[in-house]
């Protein structure tokens, strides 16, 4: 187990370092600079490049960059918020993105589970069909369509929730973005839960449990759902990652001061340091989640470890 | 054994999910802190507060670092300079109390009104000296340092170039209330220029105490203007200002505060406007049609001139007849009214409308001619002449365009117009991000480019100065000795001293540039803005601070 863990962590670290290198190269080859503005003369651009160390040879800049990134110093923003350290920008923005993402995962999983269970229990009824329709819609419609629909209906027409995110009412104003963001999760989890539940419900041990006199909610929750849940955990990871990309659009629509909207603005304005810092953070989160899931696999199913030649402890 | 592992797995999953929510918990604590900090801005959330839509974040609250319109807009409400402009765009004294101009126009002695910063200290002449030295200081590397040379400040250019120290700048604090400004050359639009946000004062003591955090929070932003900052952080999506009770003209301010809301999605912005969350909202081009008939719809003339720049070092484009043919062949009226629809107007000129008022008190355009008006028959005649002179029947050029929707639409229309009117000419369009387009044009790596220019000050020179020989914005590499001489004399020669003659000379320069088709004007940009019917008094300008709210009222 230990060896497997170490190996997985090692691979993750190497991946992160490779991402650092790729990010640097990509920005190196990107045409234009943060200071290409029609108002700036060549002399001024030279002064600005010198000020931010962009005039140094590539190899020197790469050395500085790796050193800074590994010590957590992301540098300053060039254009979005001039001369502001990126750590300052992230301080207030990262928690907001994570919170709304977290809310979406929780809500999406919960609703998805409930829908999935209902569909499985009421197999081949109108409820099952309804759940399937919701699943298909949730998977096929992009989150910004839901965002606009929700804004118009619940926000503008019914006035139940504010249209825009407000820092002083973080719960109420994050309802619409959370719901818009969680639709894909709802759909995917519902589909998986339904399939898994149907399989579990038809299994021998369910028959045994039933014949032992267990029934009602206890039978469903303790025996059926718990066994059905395990494969669902494995789809949760890619879903969380999916939420991160979904947040780019959702944050823009609801004016959420998170890192998703920041990344979009940074790319549009060639704000190198912000792009690098955010891409790095997104990558780290992605790799972190995959690592956790891989480890969970190992814990859940010893066969995975056995297959890799690492014996059961 | 197997069972325990399953339980463990479930536990891990639960931890994973709840870990995310735990972070959420932290952030709401952070939010509480943030709202505590802004408790002073309580007034800003209720009552007579103007809710304004902005479509981009404020890039800097440091007057000498800020370069974009949104930053200028917020800076101007919080900080007051020596001059501001009235509703018509003419300079009016703000913090300046008396102004004494020497006969040769080279020395200004300005006394200051009694005004206070929001921390109670008095606004002094040194606040201006300190700010203006920062503006030209190469160590600060202000992107707008050039504006100090345009204002004519003695030694400004040499200091920015690193040849002289900042203490050599021709600006001195005679005493706390008296500022002496020495110029290298007389500048006819000097007062108007001083209303530009780069010239806003900064208190040295406060700046030094705030250090690197200057201008990043309500605590590190000092105000001497109509409003004080109550909620702000770098790249904030909401910015709140409250009326400044210590402002010297506080009685004239009707609003209790201003709340700026960044909304980048145009559809959501209009929904918020209709929902009553916003009092002022900017429409995107495609929304104009939908709201045009609304009584709250307003068209605002902006200073931006969009034009095509032909690179005269490219074979064929050095030919005047070809340039004339190209400039006359596309229907500008159709571009303004069918493609843009946002109140943009046809540009038959190189200096936009409502930019500058002359010594006669009239707008520059009112007394000057129009040039290069669309005329397809004429265009074909010029094309025939060009074919003979160049000895060709077909020509092919690539037009570079930035990737905004409106620029691409306009470019495609012009492409079709050229190709149908001037048979034999093929135009290809190359789309790229704006920063790339600017880089390509500055390096001369293009054939034809669709570009724009926004004015920096209220004088035709902000446009005409672009086309002198060797100017970095003279993308087409055009050169004309007579033109250079006129511009040079208007800037620092004998014409600089005679405002009437200078004004006529500027018109002559524009005529030369247009006759030679240095650029092919397309349109002057209009903006479409929705303003609630209970709001009045918002002032719009085409130069510098484009929107002012200090005279606005909300009933």
Boltz contact constraints between the chains, C-beta under 6 A:
constraints:
  - contact:
      token1: [A, 31]
      token2: [B, 436]
      max_distance: 6.0
  - contact:
      token1: [A, 32]
      token2: [B, 435]
      max_distance: 6.0
  - contact:
      token1: [A, 32]
      token2: [B, 436]
      max_distance: 6.0
  - contact:
      token1: [A, 32]
      token2: [B, 439]
      max_distance: 6.0
  - contact:
      token1: [A, 36]
      token2: [B, 435]
      max_distance: 6.0
  - contact:
      token1: [A, 36]
      token2: [B, 438]
      max_distance: 6.0
  - contact:
      token1: [A, 36]
      token2: [B, 439]
      max_distance: 6.0
  - contact:
      token1: [A, 38]
      token2: [B, 438]
      max_distance: 6.0
  - contact:
      token1: [A, 40]
      token2: [B, 143]
      max_distance: 6.0
  - contact:
      token1: [A, 41]
      token2: [B, 472]
      max_distance: 6.0
  - contact:
      token1: [A, 47]
      token2: [B, 138]
      max_distance: 6.0
  - contact:
      token1: [A, 47]
      token2: [B, 141]
      max_distance: 6.0
  - contact:
      token1: [A, 48]
      token2: [B, 141]
      max_distance: 6.0
  - contact:
      token1: [A, 51]
      token2: [B, 141]
      max_distance: 6.0
  - contact:
      token1: [A, 80]
      token2: [B, 235]
      max_distance: 6.0
  - contact:
      token1: [A, 81]
      token2: [B, 234]
      max_distance: 6.0
  - contact:
      token1: [A, 81]
      token2: [B, 235]
      max_distance: 6.0
  - contact:
      token1: [A, 82]
      token2: [B, 59]
      max_distance: 6.0
  - contact:
      token1: [A, 82]
      token2: [B, 60]
      max_distance: 6.0
  - contact:
      token1: [A, 82]
      token2: [B, 65]
      max_distance: 6.0
  - contact:
      token1: [A, 84]
      token2: [B, 234]
      max_distance: 6.0
  - contact:
      token1: [A, 89]
      token2: [B, 234]
      max_distance: 6.0
  - contact:
      token1: [A, 89]
      token2: [B, 235]
      max_distance: 6.0
  - contact:
      token1: [A, 95]
      token2: [B, 26]
      max_distance: 6.0
  - contact:
      token1: [A, 95]
      token2: [B, 27]
      max_distance: 6.0
  - contact:
      token1: [A, 95]
      token2: [B, 30]
      max_distance: 6.0
  - contact:
      token1: [A, 96]
      token2: [B, 27]
      max_distance: 6.0
  - contact:
      token1: [A, 98]
      token2: [B, 23]
      max_distance: 6.0
  - contact:
      token1: [A, 99]
      token2: [B, 24]
      max_distance: 6.0
  - contact:
      token1: [A, 99]
      token2: [B, 27]
      max_distance: 6.0
  - contact:
      token1: [A, 102]
      token2: [B, 20]
      max_distance: 6.0
  - contact:
      token1: [A, 102]
      token2: [B, 21]
      max_distance: 6.0
  - contact:
      token1: [A, 102]
      token2: [B, 24]
      max_distance: 6.0
  - contact:
      token1: [A, 151]
      token2: [B, 271]
      max_distance: 6.0
  - contact:
      token1: [A, 156]
      token2: [B, 271]
      max_distance: 6.0
  - contact:
      token1: [A, 156]
      token2: [B, 275]
      max_distance: 6.0
  - contact:
      token1: [A, 163]
      token2: [B, 271]
      max_distance: 6.0
  - contact:
      token1: [A, 163]
      token2: [B, 272]
      max_distance: 6.0
  - contact:
      token1: [A, 163]
      token2: [B, 275]
      max_distance: 6.0
  - contact:
      token1: [A, 164]
      token2: [B, 272]
      max_distance: 6.0
  - contact:
      token1: [A, 167]
      token2: [B, 31]
      max_distance: 6.0
  - contact:
      token1: [A, 167]
      token2: [B, 34]
      max_distance: 6.0
  - contact:
      token1: [A, 168]
      token2: [B, 35]
      max_distance: 6.0
  - contact:
      token1: [A, 170]
      token2: [B, 28]
      max_distance: 6.0
  - contact:
      token1: [A, 170]
      token2: [B, 31]
      max_distance: 6.0
  - contact:
      token1: [A, 233]
      token2: [B, 13]
      max_distance: 6.0
  - contact:
      token1: [A, 252]
      token2: [B, 264]
      max_distance: 6.0
  - contact:
      token1: [A, 252]
      token2: [B, 265]
      max_distance: 6.0
  - contact:
      token1: [A, 253]
      token2: [B, 265]
      max_distance: 6.0
  - contact:
      token1: [A, 253]
      token2: [B, 268]
      max_distance: 6.0
  - contact:
      token1: [A, 255]
      token2: [B, 237]
      max_distance: 6.0
  - contact:
      token1: [A, 255]
      token2: [B, 262]
      max_distance: 6.0
  - contact:
      token1: [A, 255]
      token2: [B, 263]
      max_distance: 6.0
  - contact:
      token1: [A, 257]
      token2: [B, 237]
      max_distance: 6.0
  - contact:
      token1: [A, 270]
      token2: [B, 435]
      max_distance: 6.0
  - contact:
      token1: [A, 296]
      token2: [B, 12]
      max_distance: 6.0
  - contact:
      token1: [A, 299]
      token2: [B, 8]
      max_distance: 6.0
  - contact:
      token1: [A, 299]
      token2: [B, 9]
      max_distance: 6.0
  - contact:
      token1: [A, 300]
      token2: [B, 9]
      max_distance: 6.0
